[in-house]
């Protein structure tokens, strides 16, 4: 399977070593928990990019980035953000969710160390969101050597 770092590099959002390699505190999800909170997401990272990186740990059912309020007045382009810098990812399995917590908490994505842990609230309904803020059914990449 492809690593999160390799996927992030392919998507052009660069990475650094995972938190576990830097001595960050690991978090344990409650049994059955499949939804994760993802914080400190850089504003130009898309829901698809985030889901694709996290799919290295298992199939992602849903990835949602919480939309930002529209900028007031004539905000300069650098002040216009698409999301609030956090969101949620729901995996198909609890094992995939725990693997993501273990590997991705503190993982540097696009220059920012992600905060990853079990979600304390429900994932927001996606029916009211523009598709720029959520993706569904991102499969774990099947990258491997073909032998012969």
N, C-alpha and C positions, 0 to 999 in steps of 0.2 A: 504494500500500500504506500502511496505517496505520503510524504511528511508535510506537516503544516508549513514548515519553512520553505520547502520546495514549491508548494502550491502558491504561497504568498509571493515568492520570487517570480513565478510565471505570471502572476497577475500584476506585477510591478509595484507591490506595496511593501517590499523589503521586510526583513525580520531580524531578530537577535535570538540568543539562546532562551529556551523555556525557563520559567521560574524555578522549576525543580533543579535545574542545573546551576542556578544562581543562589540557591538556599532559601527561596521564598517559602512561606508557610503554606502547606497544603490544606485544602478544605475537603471535608467529607460530605457528600450529598446524602440526604435521608433516603432510606430504601424506597425504590420505586420512582424517585425523582428523575424526570427526564427534561425538565425545563431549566435553563440556565440564564442568569443575568450576566450580561456582558457590558462592562463599563469602560470608560476612557477610550472610546473609539474615535479615531480621528474623523473629522467632519467630512472629508472627501472620500472616505471608504464607503463603498456601496453595500447594500444588503447582500447582493450576490457575491461580492468579494469576500465578505465576512463569512457567509455560509460555505463558500468553496474552501476557505482555509480550515474551518471547523469540520468540514466533511472528512478530513483526514482521520478523524476519530470514529466515524460512523455516519450512517445516513441521517441527514438533517430533514425533519418533517417541515419545520417552519423557522424562518429567521425574520425577525422584525426589528427595525430601527425606529425609535420613537421620533416622529417628525417635530421639527422646530416650529415655533411660531413664525409667521411671515415677518421679514424685517420691516421695521417702521420707517416710513418716509423713503427717501432715496439713499438707502444704505450703500456704501461702496461695495463692489463685488467681493472683496476679501472678507467682508462682514456678513455676507449672505451664506447661511449654512442650511443644509438640507435636513439634518437630523440633530437631535440633542446630545449626541455623543454616547448614547447607551441604547441597549435593546435586549432582546431575548432570543434564545435559540432553543428549539425543542427537538430532541433526538427521538429516533424510533425505539431506542433501548436505554435502560438505566446504565448499563455497562459503558455505552458510548459516552453518555453524559459524564460519568465519573472519570473516564479516560481524558475527556476534554478539560475537566476541572484540573486534574493532576498535571496535565501538560501545558495548558494554555493560560493559567493564572500567572500573570507577570510576563507573558510572551509579548515581545515587542513587535507590533504591527504598524507599519507606516510611521515609525518614530515614536510611538506611544506604547507604554506597557499596559496591556489589557488587564482589567479586573474581572475575573471569572469565578462565579460561585453559583450555588443553587438559588433559584428564584424564590423570593419570599411572597410573590404575588402572581396572579394569573397573567398569562400572556394576553395582551390586548387583542380585541377582535380585529381581524384583518379586513373585514368587509368594508370598513370605512376608510381604509388607507389606500393611497395611490400606490401603484405597483413599484414605484421607485423605492419604497420603504420596506417592502417585504418580498421574500421569495419562498417557494415551497418545493419540497421533494428534491433536494440536492443530494445526489448519491455519492457514496464514498468512492473515490477514484480507484480504478483497478489498474494500477501501474505496476508492472513487474517484468522480469526477464522472461522471454519467450523460449527458451532452451531449444536445443535441437541438435 
